[in-house]
């Protein structure tokens, strides 16, 4: 096997390892990382238009051609995944399809140009095509999961502010408009979703109930969907919206508390491999090292010489 085949196999192996390690790193980073930088004041508007560059333009052109040829590439699951990751424009979908197709094409050409046997080349081509086609899905799914987690953490504070505005006598739309303006710094993700909701109501003349349901589908968080249902029910009956919001905030805080307790209970289990790999050798080497040397020095003269 030549150098190109060795480099290709090494690259595929490292890609598989990174894909397997990415969910573990993302989970630990989201739950236990310490924030070292201040939260940006304005959320990057990735859902409006991606940054223009030569590579992205090329990926978009390739993606448009692939989607036009194979419409099943842009299925509902991929669209929903990109929507939850805040990548909602048609350009994002085309770029995503172009990246997947380019990964498959590049790895396929590398395997075909290598000096491997035909059987090994076919097996490597099938495995590399599957890995390169599914690899971008993992990264987008990680971004969507991170954004859902951020929205879930921002939701209790937003609900409390909605309760305060409702108790002050404001209507539902006035409460949402006021809260989305006041939470741009502290809750940027949810503030952007509330701003989109207000634009749907004011510009596109959507009913509040449909706008709330669309917001729940965009975020992909079940708690927002249940909050939207409670607000729609209270608004339809003409009752005070602060009562269902207060119940929702209490249930959400209990849910987040239980999740933190579950994460804390998993820490000892996650520390076992780290201790066995990095700590135990440092303890056993000074303790057993002299004994091993003495045993070997005592047994070595008795061994038969060649």
C-alpha positions, 0 to 999 in steps of 0.5 A, spaced: 500 500 500 503 506 497 503 513 501 497 515 499 493 509 501 496 510 508 494 517 509 487 516 506 486 510 511 489 515 517 484 520 515 478 516 515 480 513 522 481 520 525 475 522 522 471 517 525 474 518 532 472 525 532 465 524 530 465 519 536 468 524 540 464 530 538 458 528 542 461 527 549 465 533 548 459 537 546 455 535 552 461 536 557 462 543 554 455 545 555 454 543 562 461 544 565 465 549 562 466 556 565 465 562 561 471 566 560 468 571 555 462 576 555 456 574 552 456 577 545 450 583 545 448 581 538 447 574 536 450 573 529 444 573 524 446 566 520 439 565 519 438 571 514 444 570 509 451 566 510 458 569 509 460 570 502 466 567 500 469 563 494 468 556 497 461 558 500 459 560 493 462 554 490 459 549 495 452 553 493 453 552 486 454 544 487 449 544 492 444 547 487 445 542 482 445 536 487 438 538 489 436 539 482 438 532 480 436 529 487 431 532 490 431 527 496 437 530 498 433 536 501 428 532 505 424 534 511 429 531 516 435 535 513 430 542 513 428 541 520 435 540 522 438 546 519 432 550 522 434 548 529 441 550 528 439 557 526 441 555 518 434 557 515 435 560 508 435 556 502 443 558 501 444 554 507 441 548 505 444 549 498 451 549 501 450 544 506 448 539 500 454 542 496 459 540 502 456 533 503 457 532 496 464 535 495 466 530 501 464 524 498 467 526 491 474 528 494 474 522 498 472 517 492 477 520 488 483 519 493 481 512 494 480 511 486 487 514 485 490 510 490 494 503 489 490 499 493 487 492 490 480 492 487 476 489 493 479 493 498 478 499 494 471 497 493 470 496 501 474 503 502 470 507 497 463 504 500 465 506 507 468 513 506 462 515 502 458 513 508 462 516 513 463 523 508 456 523 507 453 523 514 459 527 517 456 534 516 450 531 519 453 530 526 456 537 526 449 540 524 446 536 529 451 538 535 450 545 533 442 544 533 443 541 540 447 546 543 442 552 541 436 548 544 440 547 550 441 555 550 434 557 549 432 552 554 437 555 559 434 562 557 427 560 557 426 561 565 428 568 565 424 570 559 418 567 562 419 571 569 419 577 565 413 576 561 409 574 568 412 581 570 409 585 564 403 581 564 401 583 572 403 590 570 397 590 565 400 589 558 397 584 553 400 578 550 403 582 544 406 588 548 409 583 553 413 579 548 415 586 544 417 589 551 421 582 553 424 581 546 427 588 547 430 588 554 433 581 553 437 582 547 444 582 552 442 576 557 438 572 552 440 573 545 437 566 542 430 567 545 430 574 544 431 573 536 426 568 536 421 573 539 423 578 535 421 573 529 415 572 532 413 579 532 415 580 525 411 575 523 405 578 527 406 585 524 409 584 517 406 578 515 399 579 519 399 572 522 395 570 528 398 570 534 397 562 535 400 560 529 406 565 530 407 562 537 406 555 534 411 557 528 416 559 534 416 552 537 417 549 531 423 553 529 426 552 536 425 545 537 424 545 544 418 542 547 417 547 553 416 552 548 411 548 545 407 547 551 408 554 553 405 557 546 399 552 547 398 555 554 398 562 552 394 561 546 389 557 551 389 563 556 388 568 550 382 565 547 379 565 554 381 572 555 384 570 562 390 572 565 396 569 562 401 570 568 398 564 571 400 559 566 406 562 565 408 562 572 406 554 572 410 553 566 416 557 569 416 552 576 415 546 572 421 548 567 426 550 573 424 543 576 426 540 570 433 544 569 434 542 577 433 534 575 437 535 569 443 538 573 442 533 579 443 527 573 449 530 570 452 531 577 451 523 579 454 521 572 461 525 574 464 519 578 462 514 572 465 519 567 472 520 572 473 512 572 477 512 565 480 518 566 483 515 573 485 509 570 489 512 564 492 518 567 492 517 575 493 510 576 499 509 572 502 515 576 501 511 583 503 504 581 509 506 577 513 509 584 510 503 588 511 497 584 517 500 580 522 498 585 519 491 586 519 489 579 526 491 578 528 487 584 524 481 581 527 482 574 534 482 577 533 476 581 530 472 576 535 474 570 541 470 572 537 464 572 534 465 565 538 460 560 543 464 556 542 463 548 
